[in-house]
Amino acid sequence: MSKILPLSRSHEAQAAVTDPGSAPVPLIDLVDQYHSIRPEIQEAVHRVFERQTFVLGEEVENFEADMARYVDARYAIGCASGTDALLLSLMALGIGPGDEVITTPYSFFATASCIVRAGARPVFVDIDPVSYNLRPEAVEAAINSRTRAIIPVHLYGQTAEMDPIWRTAVNHHLPVIEDAAQAIGAGYNGRQAGVLGTMGCFSFFPTKNLGGAGDGGLITTDDRELANRLKRLRVHGDFGGYNHLEVGLNSRLDALQAAVLAVKLRYLDSWSEGRRENAVRYQAMISECGLDERLELPRELPCRHHVYNQYVVRVKEGLRDDVLASLKKQGIGCAIYYPRPLHMQECFSNLQYRAGQLPEAEKAAQETIALPIFAELREDRQARVVEGLRNAFAEIDARTILPMRRAA
Ligand SMILES: *Cc1c(COP(=O)(O)O)cnc(C)c1O
């Protein structure tokens, strides 16, 4: 639609443009966020161009120091993506062929692909149906003599149950790699995601809570030797002067990303607060119209600080796909994270998992929907999302209950 409307436009046309009652609601929209910090971002980009240092360098070192301070880790090592952060972590631990790594089947693909790329075998164990995170007892039960590491994911912005997982890991002398890609700023017993294990992996993919202007990632750790090895591994294993102790990756953080991320990090907590306020408001709006009978809303567990990278509801009665289709038709942004659990992915068929083996992960994949939650979402647009949900259930009921009554 053209931005310039004729002066003689009718009230109806005007309403169609500005009325939040009919305007589409995107799942995520970062334009308002950018506009709120535009001068600082432009200054940062300008500074990088004036210096003409684009890979690693001072901008990256400064941002690494900011991140180390933010999560309270001793070391922070930037790299090219969250995916590479995970792979580099496994490489730094020397994990490879013959090794097993325990993780969740209900996550983004990279959580498991890094294990395969390191040459090891992913061992999937089931999740908790409320938090969608790894069940500590299931982790414990999967440990054997080949187990070399555990990768819990802090899914949707809420940390996994780290105390029991850490205890298990310590008892078995296993390192823990936190996949904190969705959980920057999330807390557990007052500590930040990223310092709850041996290493913490972050992603700066644009839709993460701290998003760059492209790909980026980072690893946090308190272990000096691991930090040094990670720094070497991200530059081809070079320990200086083109001397290679081992074969690494080319996986560096760009100065442009670091400069942009350093600006955005200063606002991260206020954006996370905005997401949390939206979550509270959804809870109130959804309960108020009685839809909490038909939807299971996300729950912040005790001692957690949830940062809602996604706001994921569970649709009861096997109606998820109908609700999804109706929301889409009404112009309401929504998505399924994740429709196919990792143990059911074709590329992992050699691992020989069967449908039904990890029932909670499979059920979550069939029942959940993510709704818009970004900080700049306004109350009127949230109301529109909830109205969309009401319409969806009304439509479904009209289709299913009325014909049944007629038949009776
Ligand atoms: C986004 C994400 C990753 C991968 O991060 P990239 O920066 O996109 O490579 C890994 N794990 C989880 C859980 C993610 O959400």
The ligand as a MOL file (V3000), in Angstrom:
LIG
                    3D

  0  0  0     0  0            999 V3000
M  V30 BEGIN CTAB
M  V30 COUNTS 15 15 0 0 0
M  V30 BEGIN ATOM
M  V30 1 C 19.1940 -19.8130 16.8390 0
M  V30 2 C 19.6090 -21.0300 17.5700 0
M  V30 3 C 20.8380 -21.6660 17.3310 0
M  V30 4 C 21.7420 -21.2910 16.2100 0
M  V30 5 O 22.1410 -19.9780 16.1610 0
M  V30 6 P 22.5860 -19.3270 14.7670 0
M  V30 7 O 23.2110 -18.0450 15.1700 0
M  V30 8 O 21.3530 -19.1470 13.9500 0
M  V30 9 O 23.5470 -20.2400 14.1130 0
M  V30 10 C 21.1680 -22.7520 18.1140 0
M  V30 11 N 20.3430 -23.2040 19.0590 0
M  V30 12 C 19.1620 -22.6320 19.3170 0
M  V30 13 C 18.2910 -23.1890 20.4050 0
M  V30 14 C 18.7380 -21.5330 18.5600 0
M  V30 15 O 17.5360 -20.9890 18.7980 0
M  V30 END ATOM
M  V30 BEGIN BOND
M  V30 1 1 1 2
M  V30 2 1 2 3
M  V30 3 2 2 14
M  V30 4 1 3 4
M  V30 5 2 3 10
M  V30 6 1 4 5
M  V30 7 1 5 6
M  V30 8 2 6 7
M  V30 9 1 6 8
M  V30 10 1 6 9
M  V30 11 1 10 11
M  V30 12 2 11 12
M  V30 13 1 12 13
M  V30 14 1 12 14
M  V30 15 1 14 15
M  V30 END BOND
M  V30 END CTAB
M  END
